[in-house]
């Protein structure tokens, strides 16, 4: 209990602008979870559009074409799994290679049956674990949004000057 009161004393010793900024994290996280989590961005949006249009079929793996590929770049070596899948749209059979990159997905390597999606052309498909750089950037933004908002609130309330005065008074 003693350490709990020490934490509150330490927080109270900072300028009021900092306390308001830190307290603003609570509503900013509520906004973050309430609104940003519902947005379909990147791959999620593409999958939702494909489902709306009815552009979803089952793809079956071609087992003899499944393999593990190793990429050796200057920064690090990593491996991913790739396999060719067949799927049929309007009586026409397609064969496309889908991969599962460990950097984008922590799920199992390959599946025997997958959902294949497309937006306009069934010859340009994607699947649930296609690479999603836009979704990754949006995830980073949603994690940083409350902190960016809190820092802006502190700065708008004149917190930079107050913190400088606080630091000078402690010396």
PASEBA-1860 file (N, C-alpha, C; in nm, 3 decimals):
! residues 171
1> XXXXXXXX> 0.082/-0.119/0.000/0.000/0.000/0.000/0.086/0.125/0.000 ~ 0.202/0.115/0.062/0.291/0.230/0.072/0.344/0.269/-0.067 ~ 0.377/0.171/-0.150/0.428/0.201/-0.284/0.320/0.261/-0.372 ~ 0.195/0.224/-0.349/0.084/0.278/-0.426/0.072/0.429/-0.402 ~ 0.082/0.471/-0.277/0.074/0.614/-0.245/0.197/0.689/-0.296 ~ 0.312/0.622/-0.299/0.433/0.684/-0.353/0.419/0.711/-0.502 ~ 0.353/0.622/-0.572/0.330/0.641/-0.714/0.243/0.763/-0.737 ~ 0.135/0.778/-0.658/0.047/0.893/-0.673/0.119/1.023/-0.636
9> XXXXXXXX> 0.207/1.020/-0.537/0.284/1.140/-0.501/0.379/1.178/-0.614 ~ 0.439/1.079/-0.677/0.529/1.107/-0.789/0.454/1.166/-0.906 ~ 0.336/1.114/-0.934/0.254/1.166/-1.044/0.208/1.308/-1.011 ~ 0.168/1.332/-0.888/0.118/1.464/-0.847/0.229/1.569/-0.848 ~ 0.353/1.528/-0.840/0.463/1.625/-0.839/0.490/1.684/-0.978 ~ 0.440/1.622/-1.082/0.459/1.675/-1.217/0.361/1.790/-1.241 ~ 0.389/1.875/-1.339/0.295/1.984/-1.371/0.158/1.929/-1.410 ~ 0.054/2.010/-1.389/-0.083/1.965/-1.415/-0.105/1.927/-1.560
17> XXXXXXXX> -0.031/1.988/-1.653/-0.047/1.957/-1.795/-0.012/1.810/-1.823 ~ 0.091/1.762/-1.757/0.132/1.622/-1.775/0.025/1.530/-1.719 ~ -0.031/1.565/-1.602/-0.136/1.481/-1.543/-0.259/1.475/-1.633 ~ -0.298/1.588/-1.692/-0.413/1.590/-1.783/-0.382/1.506/-1.907 ~ -0.260/1.518/-1.958/-0.221/1.438/-2.075/-0.223/1.289/-2.047 ~ -0.173/1.250/-1.930/-0.174/1.108/-1.894/-0.317/1.059/-1.872 ~ -0.399/1.139/-1.807/-0.539/1.101/-1.787/-0.616/1.094/-1.919 ~ -0.572/1.172/-2.018/-0.639/1.168/-2.148/-0.615/1.035/-2.221
25> XXXXXXXX> -0.519/0.959/-2.175/-0.495/0.827/-2.237/-0.618/0.737/-2.224 ~ -0.691/0.750/-2.114/-0.808/0.663/-2.092/-0.913/0.685/-2.201 ~ -0.964/0.809/-2.222/-1.062/0.824/-2.330/-1.003/0.799/-2.469 ~ -0.875/0.828/-2.486/-0.815/0.803/-2.617/-0.808/0.653/-2.647 ~ -0.778/0.572/-2.547/-0.780/0.427/-2.568/-0.922/0.376/-2.592 ~ -1.021/0.437/-2.525/-1.160/0.397/-2.549/-1.197/0.428/-2.694 ~ -1.160/0.546/-2.742/-1.184/0.581/-2.883/-1.112/0.483/-2.974 ~ -0.990/0.453/-2.940/-0.908/0.361/-3.020/-0.976/0.225/-3.034
33> XXXXXXXX> -1.016/0.167/-2.922/-1.076/0.033/-2.926/-1.218/0.035/-2.982 ~ -1.293/0.142/-2.953/-1.433/0.147/-2.996/-1.447/0.169/-3.146 ~ -1.365/0.257/-3.202/-1.383/0.295/-3.341/-1.281/0.233/-3.437 ~ -1.155/0.235/-3.400/-1.053/0.187/-3.494/-1.057/0.036/-3.513 ~ -1.095/-0.039/-3.410/-1.100/-0.185/-3.424/-1.208/-0.230/-3.520 ~ -1.311/-0.148/-3.539/-1.421/-0.186/-3.628/-1.389/-0.157/-3.775 ~ -1.287/-0.078/-3.800/-1.254/-0.043/-3.938/-1.188/-0.161/-4.009 ~ -1.233/-0.186/-4.130/-1.169/-0.288/-4.213/-1.067/-0.218/-4.301
41> XXXXXXXX> -0.942/-0.242/-4.274/-0.834/-0.178/-4.347/-0.747/-0.287/-4.409 ~ -0.697/-0.261/-4.528/-0.604/-0.353/-4.592/-0.670/-0.484/-4.632 ~ -0.608/-0.595/-4.591/-0.655/-0.728/-4.629/-0.795/-0.756/-4.575 ~ -0.826/-0.711/-4.454/-0.960/-0.733/-4.398/-1.066/-0.670/-4.487 ~ -1.039/-0.551/-4.539/-1.134/-0.482/-4.625/-1.152/-0.557/-4.757 ~ -1.040/-0.602/-4.813/-1.049/-0.677/-4.939/-1.130/-0.806/-4.922 ~ -1.110/-0.875/-4.811/-1.185/-0.998/-4.785/-1.333/-0.968/-4.768 ~ -1.365/-0.860/-4.696/-1.506/-0.823/-4.677/-1.572/-0.788/-4.811
49> XXXXXXXX> -1.500/-0.715/-4.897/-1.554/-0.682/-5.029/-1.577/-0.807/-5.113 ~ -1.480/-0.898/-5.111/-1.494/-1.022/-5.188/-1.613/-1.104/-5.138 ~ -1.633/-1.110/-5.007/-1.747/-1.184/-4.951/-1.879/-1.119/-4.991 ~ -1.884/-0.986/-4.989/-2.005/-0.915/-5.032/-2.041/-0.949/-5.176 ~ -1.941/-0.958/-5.260/-1.963/-0.986/-5.402/-1.982/-1.134/-5.432 ~ -1.962/-1.217/-5.330/-1.974/-1.361/-5.350/-1.854/-1.421/-5.421 ~ -1.740/-1.356/-5.410/-1.618/-1.401/-5.477/-1.530/-1.481/-5.381 ~ -1.584/-1.592/-5.334/-1.512/-1.680/-5.243/-1.534/-1.823/-5.290
57> XXXXXXXX> -1.424/-1.898/-5.304/-1.432/-2.040/-5.335/-1.331/-2.115/-5.250 ~ -1.343/-2.245/-5.246/-1.248/-2.330/-5.175/-1.136/-2.368/-5.270 ~ -1.014/-2.360/-5.220/-0.898/-2.403/-5.297/-0.839/-2.529/-5.236 ~ -0.800/-2.624/-5.320/-0.739/-2.749/-5.274/-0.591/-2.748/-5.307 ~ -0.510/-2.795/-5.214/-0.366/-2.795/-5.232/-0.324/-2.901/-5.334 ~ -0.223/-2.869/-5.412/-0.157/-2.966/-5.499/-0.034/-3.011/-5.420 ~ -0.045/-3.129/-5.355/0.055/-3.169/-5.256/0.196/-3.181/-5.311 ~ 0.211/-3.225/-5.434/0.346/-3.243/-5.486/0.415/-3.109/-5.513
65> XXXXXXXX> 0.341/-3.001/-5.506/0.400/-2.870/-5.533/0.422/-2.788/-5.406 ~ 0.400/-2.845/-5.289/0.421/-2.774/-5.163/0.567/-2.781/-5.124 ~ 0.626/-2.667/-5.090/0.767/-2.667/-5.050/0.798/-2.550/-4.959 ~ 0.908/-2.566/-4.890/0.957/-2.461/-4.802/1.066/-2.385/-4.877 ~ 1.051/-2.254/-4.884/1.147/-2.171/-4.955/1.227/-2.089/-4.855 ~ 1.354/-2.072/-4.880/1.441/-1.995/-4.792/1.487/-1.870/-4.867 ~ 1.467/-1.755/-4.805/1.510/-1.629/-4.863/1.629/-1.581/-4.783 ~ 1.736/-1.550/-4.851/1.858/-1.505/-4.786/1.884/-1.363/-4.831
73> XXXXXXXX> 1.846/-1.266/-4.750/1.878/-1.128/-4.787/1.989/-1.077/-4.696 ~ 2.029/-0.954/-4.716/2.144/-0.903/-4.642/2.116/-0.888/-4.493 ~ 1.989/-0.871/-4.453/1.958/-0.848/-4.313/1.943/-0.979/-4.236 ~ 1.866/-1.072/-4.290/1.848/-1.199/-4.220/1.790/-1.301/-4.316 ~ 1.808/-1.424/-4.280/1.751/-1.533/-4.360/1.620/-1.576/-4.294 ~ 1.520/-1.597/-4.374/1.393/-1.646/-4.322/1.335/-1.743/-4.424 ~ 1.243/-1.823/-4.378/1.182/-1.920/-4.468/1.030/-1.905/-4.465 ~ 0.968/-1.948/-4.573/0.823/-1.948/-4.579/0.779/-2.068/-4.661
81> XXXXXXXX> 0.652/-2.101/-4.647/0.596/-2.215/-4.716/0.516/-2.166/-4.836 ~ 0.524/-2.239/-4.945/0.447/-2.205/-5.064/0.392/-2.333/-5.124 ~ 0.274/-2.321/-5.182/0.213/-2.435/-5.249/0.118/-2.383/-5.356 ~ 0.097/-2.467/-5.454/0.001/-2.434/-5.559/-0.134/-2.492/-5.519 ~ -0.237/-2.413/-5.539/-0.374/-2.454/-5.508/-0.458/-2.446/-5.635 ~ -0.554/-2.536/-5.643/-0.649/-2.531/-5.754/-0.784/-2.486/-5.700 ~ -0.853/-2.406/-5.779/-0.987/-2.361/-5.744/-1.066/-2.341/-5.873 ~ -1.195/-2.354/-5.864/-1.281/-2.348/-5.982/-1.380/-2.233/-5.969
89> XXXXXXXX> -1.387/-2.151/-6.074/-1.481/-2.039/-6.079/-1.556/-2.048/-6.211 ~ -1.687/-2.058/-6.203/-1.774/-2.067/-6.322/-1.728/-2.176/-6.419 ~ -1.691/-2.291/-6.366/-1.653/-2.405/-6.447/-1.509/-2.401/-6.498 ~ -1.437/-2.292/-6.475/-1.298/-2.282/-6.519/-1.206/-2.307/-6.401 ~ -1.107/-2.394/-6.420/-1.015/-2.428/-6.311/-0.892/-2.338/-6.319 ~ -0.853/-2.286/-6.204/-0.736/-2.200/-6.191/-0.635/-2.269/-6.100 ~ -0.506/-2.241/-6.123/-0.398/-2.288/-6.035/-0.311/-2.170/-6.001 ~ -0.302/-2.140/-5.873/-0.220/-2.027/-5.828/-0.138/-2.068/-5.707
97> XXXXXXXX> -0.022/-2.007/-5.694/0.066/-2.033/-5.580/0.033/-1.933/-5.469 ~ 0.014/-1.987/-5.350/-0.006/-1.904/-5.231/0.105/-1.938/-5.133 ~ 0.149/-1.836/-5.061/0.256/-1.860/-4.964/0.214/-1.814/-4.827 ~ 0.283/-1.866/-4.729/0.259/-1.831/-4.589/0.392/-1.785/-4.531 ~ 0.408/-1.655/-4.522/0.530/-1.596/-4.471/0.522/-1.588/-4.319 ~ 0.620/-1.642/-4.250/0.619/-1.643/-4.103/0.619/-1.502/-4.044 ~ 0.666/-1.404/-4.121/0.666/-1.267/-4.070/0.527/-1.208/-4.066 ~ 0.435/-1.257/-4.151/0.300/-1.205/-4.155/0.201/-1.292/-4.081
105> XXXXXXXX> 0.232/-1.419/-4.061/0.137/-1.510/-4.000/0.209/-1.605/-3.905 ~ 0.152/-1.624/-3.789/0.210/-1.718/-3.694/0.132/-1.848/-3.693 ~ 0.038/-1.861/-3.785/-0.045/-1.981/-3.790/0.033/-2.095/-3.854 ~ -0.032/-2.210/-3.870/0.034/-2.326/-3.928/0.076/-2.296/-4.071 ~ 0.170/-2.374/-4.119/0.236/-2.346/-4.246/0.142/-2.352/-4.366 ~ 0.089/-2.467/-4.395/0.004/-2.484/-4.512/-0.123/-2.558/-4.472 ~ -0.226/-2.535/-4.547/-0.353/-2.604/-4.524/-0.391/-2.679/-4.650 ~ -0.466/-2.785/-4.635/-0.507/-2.860/-4.754/-0.622/-2.790/-4.825
113> XXXXXXXX> -0.707/-2.719/-4.751/-0.817/-2.644/-4.811/-0.810/-2.501/-4.759 ~ -0.817/-2.406/-4.850/-0.815/-2.265/-4.811/-0.930/-2.191/-4.878 ~ -0.964/-2.076/-4.824/-1.059/-1.987/-4.891/-0.980/-1.899/-4.987 ~ -1.024/-1.897/-5.111/-0.961/-1.813/-5.214/-1.058/-1.700/-5.245 ~ -1.008/-1.576/-5.242/-1.089/-1.457/-5.267/-1.035/-1.385/-5.390 ~ -1.120/-1.307/-5.455/-1.077/-1.216/-5.561/-1.177/-1.102/-5.565 ~ -1.133/-0.988/-5.619/-1.222/-0.873/-5.627/-1.289/-0.863/-5.764 ~ -1.212/-0.850/-5.869/-1.268/-0.835/-6.003/-1.232/-0.951/-6.095
121> XXXXXXXX> -1.110/-1.000/-6.082/-1.060/-1.102/-6.173/-1.023/-1.227/-6.093 ~ -1.086/-1.342/-6.119/-1.051/-1.464/-6.044/-0.908/-1.510/-6.071 ~ -0.843/-1.450/-6.170/-0.704/-1.483/-6.199/-0.607/-1.404/-6.110 ~ -0.661/-1.314/-6.027/-0.580/-1.235/-5.933/-0.632/-1.260/-5.791 ~ -0.610/-1.380/-5.740/-0.668/-1.414/-5.609/-0.578/-1.376/-5.492 ~ -0.636/-1.384/-5.373/-0.561/-1.370/-5.249/-0.628/-1.461/-5.147 ~ -0.561/-1.481/-5.035/-0.619/-1.568/-4.932/-0.604/-1.503/-4.797 ~ -0.651/-1.570/-4.691/-0.657/-1.511/-4.558/-0.522/-1.464/-4.504
129> XXXXXXXX> -0.414/-1.524/-4.551/-0.282/-1.491/-4.496/-0.191/-1.431/-4.600 ~ -0.248/-1.360/-4.696/-0.167/-1.284/-4.791/-0.097/-1.173/-4.715 ~ 0.011/-1.122/-4.770/0.082/-1.014/-4.701/-0.008/-0.891/-4.696 ~ -0.001/-0.818/-4.586/-0.091/-0.706/-4.562/-0.013/-0.590/-4.501 ~ 0.063/-0.519/-4.584/0.144/-0.409/-4.531/0.059/-0.292/-4.485 ~ -0.052/-0.263/-4.555/-0.139/-0.154/-4.512/-0.201/-0.184/-4.376 ~ -0.244/-0.308/-4.357/-0.300/-0.347/-4.227/-0.197/-0.340/-4.116 ~ -0.072/-0.374/-4.148/0.034/-0.367/-4.047/0.061/-0.222/-4.007
137> XXXXXXXX> 0.066/-0.131/-4.105/0.086/0.011/-4.073/-0.031/0.067/-3.993 ~ -0.154/0.024/-4.026/-0.270/0.070/-3.952/-0.266/0.018/-3.808 ~ -0.219/-0.104/-3.788/-0.204/-0.159/-3.653/-0.106/-0.078/-3.570 ~ 0.004/-0.038/-3.632/0.102/0.045/-3.561/0.039/0.180/-3.525 ~ -0.036/0.238/-3.620/-0.102/0.366/-3.592/-0.199/0.354/-3.476 ~ -0.280/0.248/-3.473/-0.378/0.236/-3.366/-0.312/0.215/-3.231 ~ -0.193/0.156/-3.228/-0.123/0.142/-3.101/-0.065/0.275/-3.054 ~ -0.020/0.357/-3.149/0.045/0.483/-3.113/-0.052/0.600/-3.100
145> XXXXXXXX> -0.172/0.588/-3.154/-0.269/0.699/-3.155/-0.293/0.760/-3.017 ~ -0.323/0.682/-2.913/-0.348/0.744/-2.781/-0.227/0.819/-2.728 ~ -0.108/0.766/-2.751/0.013/0.832/-2.701/0.041/0.961/-2.777 ~ 0.019/0.959/-2.907/0.037/1.081/-2.987/-0.064/1.186/-2.941 ~ -0.188/1.143/-2.920/-0.291/1.236/-2.871/-0.256/1.293/-2.735 ~ -0.207/1.211/-2.643/-0.171/1.260/-2.509/-0.055/1.360/-2.517 ~ 0.044/1.332/-2.600/0.157/1.425/-2.614/0.110/1.557/-2.674 ~ 0.021/1.551/-2.773/-0.032/1.675/-2.831/-0.112/1.755/-2.729
153> XXXXXXXX> -0.189/1.688/-2.646/-0.265/1.757/-2.541/-0.171/1.826/-2.443 ~ -0.066/1.756/-2.404/0.033/1.816/-2.313/0.097/1.940/-2.377 ~ 0.133/1.928/-2.504/0.197/2.042/-2.572/0.101/2.158/-2.591 ~ -0.026/2.129/-2.624/-0.124/2.237/-2.643/-0.156/2.310/-2.513 ~ -0.145/2.242/-2.402/-0.171/2.305/-2.271/-0.047/2.377/-2.217 ~ 0.060/2.382/-2.294/0.182/2.449/-2.250/0.268/2.361/-2.162 ~ 0.258/2.234/-2.180/0.330/2.140/-2.096/0.480/2.142/-2.116 ~ 0.527/2.179/-2.235/0.672/2.178/-2.259/0.741/2.280/-2.169
161> XXXXXXXX> 0.682/2.400/-2.159/0.742/2.502/-2.071/0.731/2.462/-1.925 ~ 0.618/2.405/-1.888/0.598/2.363/-1.749/0.696/2.253/-1.711 ~ 0.720/2.160/-1.801/0.815/2.052/-1.773/0.957/2.107/-1.761 ~ 0.991/2.204/-1.848/1.124/2.265/-1.840/1.142/2.338/-1.707 ~ 1.039/2.412/-1.663/1.046/2.479/-1.533/1.055/2.378/-1.420 ~ 0.982/2.269/-1.433/0.984/2.164/-1.331/1.124/2.103/-1.320 ~ 1.185/2.074/-1.433/1.320/2.017/-1.432/1.422/2.115/-1.377 ~ 1.407/2.244/-1.409/1.502/2.346/-1.358/1.486/2.363/-1.207
169> XXX> 1.364/2.352/-1.157/1.342/2.370/-1.013/1.396/2.253/-0.931 ~ 1.410/2.138/-0.993/1.460/2.020/-0.922/1.612/2.020/-0.914 ~ 1.678/2.101/-0.993/1.826/2.103/-0.993/1.881/2.192/-0.889
END
